[in-house]
Amino acid sequence: MQRLIEYAGHHPWLTAGAVLAAVAVLVYELRARIEAFAALSSAEAVRLMNQGALVLDLRSKEAFDAGHIGDARNIPAAQLDAQIESLKKWREKPVITYCDSGREGAAAARKLAGLGFAKVANLEGGVAAWVRENMPLAKPEGAKRGGS
């Protein structure tokens, strides 16, 4: 241990670089684990949707109107706390959350799980991954008629 301290004293820049690299790896790993909370693929999401899962779109109303997944219910992430009461009947049923990239969806899934929702999952990669896998997006009825 004494030699390590001596080495660090003689090579402060190398020591600082090694510490910064270790911190960067730690932050990256923690962030990846947070985003991967209850992650599920597009195929798994479709399977759960076919079994009657509630799908929550956490994006803005404008993004939802531009295209959303199936029968998703739009609850912007900022309004999730205010809408928790209306979701209580889904506590024991599957719930899928998604956003644009998966980060807000993972945070919402953690929040719902902490509130007692038993079967909460997050679409890994969000709607961006859904589109990359050539999965369909729906538009609200009003948007379909208005564009014809």
KEVO-374030 format. One record per residue: y, z, x of N, C-alpha, C, O in turn; residue in one letter. Coordinates in steps of 0.2 Angstrom, whole numbers, padded with zeros to 4 digits, m for minus. Atoms other than C-alpha are relative to their C-alpha. Layout:
// residues N
ROKE  n_yy  n_zz  n_xx ca_yy ca_zz ca_xx  c_yy  c_zz  c_xx  o_yy  o_zz  o_xx residu
ROKE     Y     Z     X     Y     Z     X     Y     Z     X     Y     Z     X      a
...
This chain:
// residues 148
ROKE  n_yy  n_zz  n_xx ca_yy ca_zz ca_xx  c_yy  c_zz  c_xx  o_yy  o_zz  o_xx residu
ROKE m0006  0000  0004  0000  0000  0000  0006  0000  0004  0011 m0003  0003      m
ROKE m0006  0000 m0004  0012  0004  0014  0001 m0007  0003  0007 m0008  0004      q
ROKE m0001  0007 m0003  0009 m0014  0022  0003 m0004 m0006  0008 m0008 m0004      r
ROKE m0003  0004  0005  0014 m0021  0005  0007  0001 m0001  0011 m0003 m0002      l
ROKE m0007 m0001  0000  0030 m0012  0004  0004 m0002  0006  0009 m0005  0005      i
ROKE m0003  0002 m0006  0034 m0016  0022  0001 m0008 m0001  0006 m0011  0001      e
ROKE  0000  0007  0001  0030 m0035  0018  0006 m0002 m0005  0010 m0006 m0004      y
ROKE m0005  0001  0004  0041 m0034  0003  0007  0001  0003  0012 m0002  0001      a
ROKE m0006 m0002 m0003  0055 m0026  0013  0002 m0006  0005  0008 m0007  0006      g
ROKE m0002  0006 m0005  0054 m0041  0026  0001 m0006 m0003  0004 m0011  0000      h
ROKE  0000  0007  0004  0052 m0055  0013  0003  0001 m0007 m0001  0000 m0012      h
ROKE m0002 m0002  0007  0063 m0050 m0002  0001 m0006 m0004 m0001 m0006 m0010      p
ROKE  0000  0006  0004  0065 m0068 m0008 m0007 m0002 m0002 m0007 m0004 m0008      w
ROKE  0007  0001  0002  0047 m0071 m0008 m0003  0005 m0005 m0006  0003 m0010      l
ROKE  0002 m0005  0005  0044 m0055 m0017  0003 m0001 m0007  0000  0000 m0012      t
ROKE m0003  0001  0006  0057 m0058 m0030 m0003 m0006 m0004 m0003 m0006 m0010      a
ROKE  0003  0006  0003  0050 m0076 m0033 m0007  0002 m0003 m0008  0000 m0009      g
ROKE  0007 m0002  0003  0032 m0068 m0036  0001  0004 m0006 m0003  0003 m0011      a
ROKE m0001 m0004  0006  0039 m0055 m0048  0003 m0004 m0006  0000 m0004 m0011      v
ROKE m0003  0004  0005  0049 m0068 m0057 m0006 m0005 m0003 m0006 m0006 m0009      l
ROKE  0006  0005  0002  0033 m0080 m0058 m0004  0004 m0005 m0007  0002 m0010      a
ROKE  0004 m0004  0004  0023 m0065 m0065  0003  0001 m0007  0000  0001 m0012      a
ROKE m0003 m0001  0006  0036 m0061 m0078  0000 m0006 m0004 m0001 m0006 m0011      v
ROKE  0000  0006  0003  0037 m0079 m0083 m0007 m0002 m0004 m0007 m0004 m0009      a
ROKE  0007  0000  0002  0018 m0080 m0085 m0001  0005 m0006 m0004  0003 m0011      v
ROKE  0001 m0005  0005  0018 m0064 m0095  0004 m0002 m0007  0001 m0001 m0012      l
ROKE m0004  0002  0006  0032 m0070 m0107 m0003 m0006 m0004 m0004 m0006 m0010      v
ROKE  0003  0006  0003  0023 m0087 m0110 m0006  0002 m0003 m0007  0000 m0009      y
ROKE  0006 m0002  0003  0007 m0079 m0114  0001  0004 m0006 m0002  0003 m0011      e
ROKE m0001 m0004  0006  0014 m0066 m0126  0003 m0005 m0006  0001 m0004 m0011      l
ROKE m0003  0005  0005  0024 m0080 m0135 m0006 m0004 m0003 m0006 m0006 m0009      r
ROKE  0006  0004  0002  0008 m0091 m0136 m0004  0004 m0005 m0007  0002 m0010      a
ROKE  0004 m0004  0005 m0001 m0076 m0144  0003  0001 m0006  0000  0002 m0012      r
ROKE m0004 m0002  0006  0013 m0072 m0156 m0001 m0007 m0005 m0002 m0006 m0011      i
ROKE  0000  0007  0004  0013 m0091 m0162 m0007 m0001 m0003 m0008 m0005 m0008      e
ROKE  0007  0001  0002 m0006 m0091 m0163 m0003  0005 m0006 m0009  0004 m0007      a
ROKE  0003 m0005  0005 m0007 m0077 m0176 m0003 m0003 m0006  0001 m0007 m0009      f
ROKE  0003  0002  0006 m0019 m0081 m0189  0000 m0008 m0001  0001 m0011 m0006      a
ROKE m0001  0007  0000 m0018 m0100 m0184 m0006 m0003 m0003 m0011 m0001 m0002      a
ROKE  0006  0004  0002 m0028 m0113 m0193  0002 m0007  0000  0008 m0009 m0001      l
ROKE m0002  0007 m0001 m0029 m0131 m0191  0001 m0004 m0007  0000 m0001 m0012      s
ROKE m0002  0004  0006 m0024 m0145 m0204 m0007  0000 m0004 m0006  0000 m0010      s
ROKE  0007  0000  0004 m0043 m0147 m0209 m0001  0006 m0003 m0004  0006 m0009      a
ROKE  0001 m0006  0003 m0045 m0129 m0212  0005  0002 m0005  0003  0005 m0010      e
ROKE m0005 m0001  0005 m0029 m0128 m0222 m0002 m0004 m0006 m0001 m0002 m0012      a
ROKE  0002  0004  0006 m0035 m0142 m0233 m0006  0003 m0004 m0006  0003 m0010      v
ROKE  0005 m0003  0003 m0051 m0133 m0236  0002  0006 m0004  0000  0007 m0010      r
ROKE m0003 m0006  0004 m0042 m0117 m0241  0004 m0002 m0006  0004  0001 m0011      l
ROKE m0004  0002  0006 m0030 m0127 m0252 m0005 m0003 m0006 m0003 m0002 m0011      m
ROKE  0005  0002  0005 m0045 m0135 m0261 m0004  0006 m0003 m0006  0005 m0009      n
ROKE  0003 m0006  0003 m0051 m0117 m0264  0005  0004 m0004  0004  0009 m0006      q
ROKE m0005 m0003  0004 m0035 m0113 m0273  0005  0005  0004  0008  0009  0001      g
ROKE m0005 m0004 m0004 m0024 m0105 m0258  0007 m0002 m0002  0009 m0007 m0004      a
ROKE m0007  0000  0001 m0006 m0102 m0261  0003 m0003  0007  0002  0000  0012      l
ROKE m0003  0003 m0006  0004 m0113 m0249  0008  0001  0000  0011 m0001 m0005      v
ROKE m0007 m0002 m0001  0021 m0106 m0243  0004 m0005  0005  0002 m0004  0011      l
ROKE m0004  0003 m0004  0034 m0118 m0236  0006  0004  0002  0010  0005 m0003      d
ROKE m0005 m0004 m0002  0046 m0108 m0226  0006 m0003  0002  0011  0000  0005      l
ROKE m0005  0004 m0002  0058 m0122 m0222  0006  0000 m0005  0005  0003 m0011      r
ROKE m0006  0000  0004  0075 m0125 m0230 m0002 m0005 m0006 m0006 m0009 m0006      s
ROKE  0001  0004  0006  0076 m0133 m0247  0001 m0007  0001 m0003 m0012 m0002      k
ROKE  0000  0007 m0002  0082 m0149 m0240 m0006 m0003  0004 m0008 m0009  0002      e
ROKE  0006  0002 m0003  0068 m0150 m0228 m0006 m0001 m0005 m0010 m0005 m0004      a
ROKE  0005  0000  0005  0056 m0146 m0242  0000 m0006 m0005 m0005 m0010 m0006      f
ROKE m0001  0006  0004  0063 m0160 m0253 m0001 m0006  0004 m0003 m0011  0001      d
ROKE  0002  0006 m0004  0061 m0172 m0239 m0007 m0002  0001 m0009 m0007  0002      a
ROKE  0007  0000  0000  0043 m0169 m0239 m0004  0006  0001 m0002  0010  0006      g
ROKE  0003 m0006 m0001  0031 m0155 m0241 m0008 m0001 m0001 m0010 m0006 m0003      h
ROKE  0007  0000  0001  0012 m0151 m0241 m0002  0002 m0007  0000  0007 m0009      i
ROKE  0004 m0001  0006  0003 m0153 m0257  0004  0004 m0005  0010  0002 m0007      g
ROKE m0004 m0004  0005  0008 m0140 m0270  0003  0006  0003  0003  0011  0000      d
ROKE m0004 m0006 m0004  0018 m0129 m0258  0005  0003 m0004  0008 m0001 m0008      a
ROKE m0006 m0004  0004  0030 m0116 m0265  0005  0001  0006  0004  0004  0011      r
ROKE m0006  0000 m0005  0047 m0117 m0256  0003  0007  0000  0006  0009 m0005      n
ROKE m0004 m0006 m0001  0053 m0100 m0250  0002  0000  0007 m0001  0002  0012      i
ROKE m0003  0000 m0007  0065 m0101 m0235 m0002  0006  0003 m0002  0012  0000      p
ROKE  0002 m0006 m0004  0060 m0089 m0221  0005  0006 m0001  0003  0012 m0002      a
ROKE m0005 m0006  0001  0076 m0079 m0224  0000  0003 m0006  0002  0009 m0007      a
ROKE  0001 m0003  0007  0072 m0076 m0242 m0007  0003 m0001 m0008  0005 m0007      q
ROKE  0007 m0002  0001  0054 m0071 m0240  0000  0008 m0002 m0004  0009 m0007      l
ROKE  0000 m0007  0002  0058 m0052 m0241  0002  0001 m0007 m0001  0005 m0011      d
ROKE m0002  0000  0006  0067 m0055 m0257 m0005 m0002 m0005 m0005  0000 m0011      a
ROKE  0005  0003  0004  0052 m0065 m0264 m0007  0004  0000 m0011  0002 m0004      q
ROKE  0007 m0003 m0001  0038 m0053 m0259 m0003  0003 m0007 m0009  0002 m0008      i
ROKE  0003 m0003  0007  0037 m0045 m0277 m0003 m0005 m0004 m0008 m0004 m0007      e
ROKE  0003  0005  0004  0033 m0062 m0284 m0006 m0002  0003 m0010 m0006 m0001      s
ROKE  0006  0003 m0003  0019 m0065 m0272 m0005  0006  0000 m0011  0004  0002      l
ROKE  0005 m0006  0000  0010 m0048 m0275 m0007 m0002 m0003 m0012  0001 m0001      k
ROKE  0006  0001  0003 m0003 m0056 m0286 m0005 m0004  0004 m0010 m0005  0003      k
ROKE  0004  0004 m0005 m0009 m0066 m0271 m0003  0004  0006 m0005  0002  0010      w
ROKE  0002 m0005 m0005 m0013 m0050 m0261 m0007 m0001  0002 m0009 m0001  0008      r
ROKE  0007  0001 m0002 m0032 m0054 m0261 m0002 m0007  0000 m0008 m0008  0001      e
ROKE  0001  0008  0000 m0031 m0073 m0262  0002 m0003  0006  0007  0000  0010      k
ROKE m0002  0003 m0006 m0029 m0085 m0248  0007 m0002  0000  0009 m0005 m0005      p
ROKE m0007  0002  0000 m0011 m0088 m0243  0001 m0004  0007 m0001 m0001  0012      v
ROKE m0001  0004 m0006 m0006 m0102 m0230  0008  0000  0001  0011 m0002 m0004      i
ROKE m0007  0001 m0002  0012 m0101 m0222  0001 m0006  0005 m0004 m0007  0009      t
ROKE m0002  0005 m0005  0020 m0115 m0213  0008 m0001  0000  0011  0000 m0004      y
ROKE m0007  0002 m0001  0037 m0121 m0206  0000 m0006  0004 m0005 m0010  0003      c
ROKE  0000  0006 m0004  0042 m0135 m0194 m0004  0000  0006 m0008 m0005  0007      d
ROKE  0004  0000 m0007  0034 m0129 m0178 m0006  0005  0000 m0010  0005  0004      s
ROKE  0005 m0005 m0001  0023 m0114 m0182  0003  0007  0001 m0001  0012  0000      g
ROKE m0002 m0007 m0002  0034 m0100 m0176  0002  0004 m0006  0000  0010 m0006      r
ROKE m0002 m0004  0006  0042 m0094 m0192 m0006  0001 m0005 m0006  0006 m0008      e
ROKE  0006 m0001  0004  0026 m0097 m0201 m0005  0006  0003 m0007  0010 m0001      g
ROKE  0004 m0006 m0003  0017 m0085 m0189  0003  0007 m0001  0000  0011 m0003      a
ROKE m0003 m0006  0001  0030 m0072 m0191  0000  0002 m0007 m0001  0008 m0009      a
ROKE  0001 m0002  0007  0029 m0073 m0210 m0007  0002 m0001 m0008  0006 m0005      a
ROKE  0007 m0002  0001  0010 m0072 m0209 m0001  0007  0002 m0005  0011 m0001      a
ROKE  0001 m0007 m0002  0011 m0056 m0199  0004  0004 m0005  0001  0010 m0006      r
ROKE m0004 m0004  0005  0024 m0049 m0211 m0004  0001 m0006 m0005  0006 m0009      k
ROKE  0004 m0001  0006  0013 m0053 m0226 m0006  0004  0001 m0008  0008 m0003      l
ROKE  0006 m0004 m0002 m0003 m0046 m0217  0002  0007  0000 m0002  0012 m0002      a
ROKE m0002 m0007  0000  0007 m0030 m0214  0002  0003 m0006  0001  0009 m0007      g
ROKE m0002 m0002  0007  0012 m0029 m0232 m0007  0000 m0004 m0006  0002 m0010      l
ROKE  0006 m0001  0004 m0007 m0029 m0237 m0003 m0006 m0003 m0008 m0006 m0006      g
ROKE  0003  0006  0002 m0010 m0047 m0240 m0007 m0001  0004 m0006 m0001  0011      f
ROKE  0007  0000 m0004 m0029 m0049 m0235 m0002 m0006  0003 m0005 m0006  0009      a
ROKE  0002  0006 m0003 m0031 m0067 m0232  0006 m0005  0001  0007 m0010 m0002      k
ROKE m0006  0004 m0001 m0015 m0074 m0224 m0002 m0004  0007 m0005 m0002  0011      v
ROKE  0001  0004 m0006 m0016 m0089 m0212  0007 m0004  0001  0011 m0005 m0003      a
ROKE m0005  0004 m0002 m0003 m0100 m0203 m0002 m0006  0002 m0006 m0007  0006      n
ROKE  0001  0006 m0002 m0003 m0118 m0201  0002 m0001  0007  0008 m0001  0009      l
ROKE m0002  0001 m0007 m0004 m0121 m0182  0004 m0006  0001  0002 m0012 m0001      e
ROKE m0005  0006 m0002  0010 m0132 m0176  0004 m0002 m0006  0009 m0006 m0005      g
ROKE m0004  0001  0005  0018 m0132 m0193 m0001 m0007 m0003 m0006 m0010 m0002      g
ROKE  0001  0007  0003  0022 m0148 m0203  0001 m0005  0005 m0002 m0011  0004      v
ROKE  0000  0005 m0006  0025 m0157 m0186 m0007 m0002  0001 m0009 m0007  0002      a
ROKE  0007  0001 m0002  0007 m0155 m0182 m0004 m0003 m0006 m0008 m0008 m0005      a
ROKE  0003  0003  0006  0002 m0160 m0200  0002 m0007  0000 m0003 m0011 m0002      w
ROKE m0002  0007  0000  0012 m0176 m0199 m0004 m0004  0006 m0006 m0009  0005      v
ROKE  0003  0003 m0006  0005 m0179 m0181 m0008 m0002 m0002 m0010 m0007  0001      r
ROKE  0007  0002  0002 m0013 m0179 m0189  0000 m0004 m0006 m0006 m0005 m0009      e
ROKE m0001  0005  0005 m0007 m0192 m0202 m0002  0003 m0007 m0006  0000 m0011      n
ROKE  0001 m0004  0006 m0009 m0179 m0216  0006 m0002 m0005  0012 m0003 m0003      m
ROKE m0005  0002  0004  0001 m0184 m0232  0005  0006 m0002  0003  0012 m0002      p
ROKE m0005 m0004  0002  0017 m0176 m0237  0002 m0002 m0007  0003 m0008 m0009      l
ROKE m0002  0001  0007  0023 m0174 m0256  0007  0001  0000  0010  0004  0004      a
ROKE m0007 m0001  0002  0040 m0175 m0263  0001  0002 m0007 m0004  0001 m0011      k
ROKE m0001 m0003  0007  0047 m0166 m0278  0000 m0006 m0005  0002 m0011 m0003      p
ROKE  0000  0005  0005  0045 m0175 m0294  0007 m0004 m0001  0007 m0010 m0002      e
ROKE m0006  0003  0001  0064 m0178 m0296  0002 m0005  0006  0005 m0010  0005      g
ROKE m0001  0005 m0006  0065 m0186 m0278 m0004 m0006 m0001 m0001 m0012  0001      a
ROKE  0004  0006  0001  0051 m0198 m0283  0004 m0005 m0005  0004 m0011 m0004      k
ROKE m0003  0004  0005  0060 m0204 m0299  0007 m0003  0003  0009 m0009  0001      r
ROKE m0007  0002 m0003  0077 m0205 m0290  0000 m0005  0005  0004 m0009  0005      g
ROKE  0000  0005 m0005  0071 m0216 m0276 m0003 m0007 m0003 m0003 m0012  0001      g
ROKE  0003  0006  0003  0063 m0229 m0288  0005 m0005 m0002  0003 m0010 m0005      s
